Amino acid sequence: MSAFNRRINPRFCRINGILPSFEGGDRPAFLYPVGRAPDSPLLERLETVYGQAPLLEGIPAPEWERRLGEFEDESYGPRQDDPGGYDEGAEGEMGRDELDRLAREAPTVGLVDEIFRKAVAAGSSDVHIEASRLAVTVRFRVDGVLTDFRTLSRSQFWGISGRVKIMANLNIMERRLPQDGRLTVDLGFERVDMRVSILPNTWGESIVLRILKRGFTPGSLADIHLEGRALELVRSLCEKPQGLFLLTGPTGSGKSTSLHAIIEHIRRPEVKIVCLEDPVERVIDGCTQVQINEDIGLGFAQALRRVLRHDPNVIMIGEIRDSDTAELAVRAAMTGHLVLSTMHTNDSVSALGRLSDLGIPPALTAGVLELVAAQRLVRTLCPACGGAPRPDAPCTACRGGFSGRAAVWEFFPFEPDVRAAFLAGAGDDSLRELNRAKGWKSLAESGMALVEAGLTTLEELRREIWIE
Ligand SMILES: [Zn+2]
């Protein structure tokens, strides 16, 4: 190593994306990761320090990262707990100027733009950017499935994170607490809104961007795949002056899309609708939407208490997850409001047990409950290639044979005979049997119908719905 190398601090190297090269002889020489060439202010600074223009060479980013690790080990001695890549000391001490510089560099701006552009083009619902010890992974969620988009060099992380924070008006210096925000990307042909959630992790941060559709038009009941008897059931529910409708399913099962479609069906000038949502994902005209914010003490229960004073006809509660909200929802449904909400249960009948766990006596449940539905989304086979893209001629209309999704439904209308059986203490299994005897399909049966119709595969069904 030539003499000049000893005067350069590894921390400076990491922050600035350069590394002293062994090849330079007496002349200062630096390696940089390809795609992140030193900018002119940095070059001027190096020239001033060394009295001559340095030699520069670009090498693949992972190789650069590895060599920088060696240089750090040489300078500091190997870190026991932290053999390379992530450097808490150097990264932790980056000041606002350094972070700001990383975030505003042309390659960083270009990279973040490219990620957003590709994500939107792929029809993604979310973008996940996650720092790990040696790399940064970028993944897209398309049709509910997370797929790798690209693995980037570790050294690019704070630039990307900073760029996202600047775009979302978040605090670029905050790296220890979670932050939430919103940003708008101008992709030239369209503007796209994204909800940003940043969570610190061991190696930096995990950044999730939810892509929001601008100019969203709520779907109709047909768009959520309701037909026949089920469609009639939901239509008649929408006419009820009061009562409780519960939609169950895990996160990502399409519950909020369905609730919005139902709200859209109910919506007319003489009906006052209030939606308590966490988060408000789409703007619905003619409907008062309240953003739930637990951090400032506006949980579902607190918001619901206030909303009841506004005397709405229909109340949509994003989710019932605590006893206060459950009790208020039931009380509202008893006193002249149609209440629509969601719960995390495996199937429709399980919602009864969940209500009871939340302290609602069976008599009250029986008094207000009108309908429970369970929902899942399954990917549907691509109509262009029939779900079997040929390896030699990949299908341009889909990803791996799937394109779009369909809802799988299970309905459990709380009709007088069911109500009576429930009050007489019938267990979940006998209630399921009673429901099926009346011709209502279980989730698995509805899913199998889609497989038999050639719309999806058994494998896809198994992924979303537990079936034997
Ligand atoms: Zn296809």
Residues whose N, C-alpha, C, O or C-beta is under 5 A from the ligand:
A	BS01	ZN	C382 A384 C385 C395 A397 C398 G401
